[in-house]
Amino acid sequence: MSNVINQALAFDFGTSRIGVATGQSITGTATPLSPITARDGIPDWNKLTALIDEWQPEALVVGIPLNYDGSISDMAYRARKFANRLHERYKTPCYLMDERLSTAEAKEIHFAAGGSDNFKEESVDGIAAQLILESWFNCDIRIPSHTRLEEAYDSQRS
């Protein structure tokens, strides 16, 4: 990868909770953080600003939940809108990352660590964000948040 990102934050967008992870490209690893509460997909901007101030990311990455067949879900459009708001508000480069199956994988990791199936009490959103960020670090494709989803993922929908 040509651009080294010292610090990045990733988000697993949801309508009631948004998973968050931090990481850096030198190691290609990420760490889950506590999720941010949201109301109908609108985050608690004060908590989000506190995270941005604390971690000082050079890039933001938002998982895009495509359908299993690669088509674009309604939630994917909402996640992209969230990504654009992040970019506008924090003036930080924001990228999209296909996140199909990240939540299922996060649940497997959670169960393997002895977690329960009470996801309201034991959120896996941070683990999903961690997987999104680590996938982004290992991917050569950088899709800016302002890219139309149809163009960004057209090759995957064949």
KOLMI-208554 format. One record per residue (C-alpha): x negated, y negated, z; residue number from 1. Coordinates in steps of 0.001 Angstrom, whole numbers, plus 524288, in hexadecimal, padded with zeros to 5 digits. Each point is the difference from the previous one (the first is absolute). Layout:
[r [X; Y; Z]; NUM] ...
END
This chain:
[r [80000; 80000; 80000]; 1] [r [7FA86; 7F2D4; 7FC33]; 2] [r [80691; 7F773; 80A3E]; 3] [r [7FCB9; 80353; 80E03]; 4] [r [80B22; 7FCAF; 80922]; 5] [r [7FAF0; 7FE12; 80DBC]; 6] [r [80DA1; 80020; 805B3]; 7] [r [80D5C; 8037B; 7FA79]; 8] [r [80D89; 801CD; 80594]; 9] [r [809E9; 80967; 7FA40]; 10] [r [80E9F; 8005B; 801C8]; 11] [r [809FA; 80AE3; 7FF22]; 12] [r [80C12; 7F7D6; 7FD23]; 13] [r [80CC8; 80375; 80696]; 14] [r [80CB8; 7F90E; 802C2]; 15] [r [7FF30; 8014B; 80EDA]; 16] [r [7F16D; 80265; 80213]; 17] [r [7F3D1; 7FD40; 7F811]; 18] [r [7F461; 808CD; 80242]; 19] [r [7F2B5; 7F97D; 800BD]; 20] [r [7F217; 804F6; 7FEED]; 21] [r [7F2C8; 7F981; 7FF81]; 22] [r [7F3D4; 804C4; 7F945]; 23] [r [7F419; 7FCA0; 7F806]; 24] [r [7FAFC; 804EA; 7F313]; 25] [r [7F203; 802CD; 80439]; 26] [r [80489; 80C31; 80737]; 27] [r [80CBA; 8016F; 7F87E]; 28] [r [80710; 80292; 80CB9]; 29] [r [80B89; 7F9A3; 806B1]; 30] [r [8060A; 7FFE7; 80D82]; 31] [r [80E94; 7FF28; 802CA]; 32] [r [804F7; 7F475; 807E6]; 33] [r [80D04; 7FDEB; 806BE]; 34] [r [80B27; 7FDAB; 7F686]; 35] [r [80650; 7F2C3; 7FE23]; 36] [r [80E95; 7FF1E; 8020E]; 37] [r [80850; 7FB7F; 7F4AE]; 38] [r [80E13; 7FC59; 7FDEE]; 39] [r [80519; 80499; 7F2D8]; 40] [r [7F203; 80003; 7FAFC]; 41] [r [7FC93; 7F286; 80525]; 42] [r [7F48A; 80147; 8095C]; 43] [r [7FD89; 7F8F9; 80CA5]; 44] [r [7F756; 7F5E3; 7F94E]; 45] [r [7FA33; 7FB64; 80CFB]; 46] [r [7FAD7; 80DA3; 802FA]; 47] [r [7FB47; 80181; 7F214]; 48] [r [7F8DA; 7F2FF; 800A1]; 49] [r [7F9A3; 8043C; 80CCC]; 50] [r [7FB14; 80C67; 7F932]; 51] [r [7FAB5; 7F84C; 7F47F]; 52] [r [7F93B; 7F69B; 80953]; 53] [r [7FA4F; 80B29; 80805]; 54] [r [7FAF3; 80881; 7F4D5]; 55] [r [7FCD1; 7F56D; 7F5CC]; 56] [r [8024B; 8092A; 7F470]; 57] [r [7FA19; 7FD58; 7F2B9]; 58] [r [80AB9; 8080D; 7F993]; 59] [r [80DC1; 80482; 802FD]; 60] [r [80593; 80CB2; 7FA9E]; 61] [r [80E62; 80378; 7FF94]; 62] [r [804CA; 80DB5; 7FD62]; 63] [r [809B9; 80108; 7F4F0]; 64] [r [809AE; 80B2F; 8020A]; 65] [r [8023B; 80500; 7F252]; 66] [r [809B1; 80B09; 7FDD7]; 67] [r [7FA2A; 80D9F; 7FEDC]; 68] [r [8015C; 7FF7B; 7F126]; 69] [r [7F861; 7F32F; 7FF98]; 70] [r [80BEC; 7F78B; 7FD89]; 71] [r [8016F; 7F381; 807B3]; 72] [r [808A6; 8006E; 80C03]; 73] [r [807B7; 7F4BC; 805B4]; 74] [r [7F704; 800BF; 80BC6]; 75] [r [7F43D; 7FE54; 7F6EE]; 76] [r [8057A; 7F309; 7FB48]; 77] [r [8020D; 7FBB1; 80E11]; 78] [r [7F221; 8040E; 803AB]; 79] [r [7FAA6; 7F837; 7F474]; 80] [r [807D6; 7F425; 8046A]; 81] [r [7F9F9; 80197; 80D87]; 82] [r [7F270; 800D4; 7F9C8]; 83] [r [80252; 7F36F; 7F881]; 84] [r [80474; 7F930; 80C64]; 85] [r [7F398; 8047F; 806E3]; 86] [r [7F7B8; 7FAB8; 7F4E1]; 87] [r [80712; 7F2E3; 7FFC8]; 88] [r [8001F; 7FE40; 80EBB]; 89] [r [7F207; 80418; 80312]; 90] [r [7F920; 7FC6C; 7F336]; 91] [r [7F928; 80D2D; 80064]; 92] [r [7FEF2; 80957; 7F470]; 93] [r [80AEF; 809FA; 80110]; 94] [r [8007E; 80CEE; 7F8C9]; 95] [r [809DA; 80AC1; 7FDA7]; 96] [r [7FD50; 80E69; 80247]; 97] [r [80868; 80B9B; 7FC64]; 98] [r [803DB; 80604; 80CF1]; 99] [r [80801; 80BCB; 7FBE4]; 100] [r [7FFB3; 80A5D; 80AA2]; 101] [r [7F834; 7F7A5; 8099A]; 102] [r [80AC0; 800CA; 80A3D]; 103] [r [80125; 80EC2; 7FE7F]; 104] [r [7F137; 80149; 8016D]; 105] [r [80032; 7F6B2; 80BAD]; 106] [r [80A39; 808A9; 8069F]; 107] [r [7F78C; 80C08; 7FDB1]; 108] [r [7F451; 7F917; 8063E]; 109] [r [808A4; 7FB9C; 80B4D]; 110] [r [8053D; 80DC6; 8025E]; 111] [r [7F257; 805E4; 7FF02]; 112] [r [7FBB7; 7F6B7; 80AD4]; 113] [r [80B15; 804ED; 808A6]; 114] [r [809C9; 7F534; 7FD18]; 115] [r [80EA4; 801DB; 80110]; 116] [r [80A83; 7FDB2; 7F5D8]; 117] [r [80502; 7F3FC; 80741]; 118] [r [7FAD6; 7F62A; 7F627]; 119] [r [806F4; 7F496; 80672]; 120] [r [7F779; 8021D; 80BF9]; 121] [r [7F404; 80560; 7F8EF]; 122] [r [7FEED; 7F84F; 7F369]; 123] [r [7F83E; 805BC; 7F4C2]; 124] [r [80073; 7F333; 7F864]; 125] [r [7F215; 7FC5F; 803D1]; 126] [r [7FB07; 80D3C; 7FB86]; 127] [r [80713; 7FE15; 7F304]; 128] [r [7F998; 7F28E; 7FEA9]; 129] [r [7F2DB; 80648; 8031A]; 130] [r [80201; 809EC; 7F50A]; 131] [r [80405; 7F52C; 7F69D]; 132] [r [7F3BA; 7F826; 80309]; 133] [r [7F6D0; 80B9A; 7FF28]; 134] [r [80618; 803B9; 7F2E8]; 135] [r [7FE0D; 7F213; 7FB46]; 136] [r [7F1B7; 8003A; 80413]; 137] [r [7FE2D; 80C79; 7F80C]; 138] [r [8071A; 7FAE8; 7F3F6]; 139] [r [7F97C; 7F811; 7F543]; 140] [r [80CCF; 7F9AD; 7FBC5]; 141] [r [80353; 7F2F1; 8065F]; 142] [r [80E04; 7FBC3; 7FD48]; 143] [r [802A0; 7F1FD; 80487]; 144] [r [80CF1; 7FE06; 8070C]; 145] [r [80533; 7F6C2; 7F593]; 146] [r [7FF37; 80AB3; 7F592]; 147] [r [80D28; 804D0; 7FB00]; 148] [r [8022A; 80D99; 80569]; 149] [r [80472; 804FE; 7F2CE]; 150] [r [7F2E3; 7FC2B; 7FA1A]; 151] [r [7F7E3; 80498; 80B86]; 152] [r [8059F; 80DA1; 8009F]; 153] [r [804A8; 8021E; 7F1FD]; 154] [r [7F51E; 809A2; 7FD0B]; 155] [r [8040B; 8083A; 80BC0]; 156] [r [80E2C; 8010E; 7FB96]; 157] [r [7FDB1; 807DC; 7F398]; 158] 
END
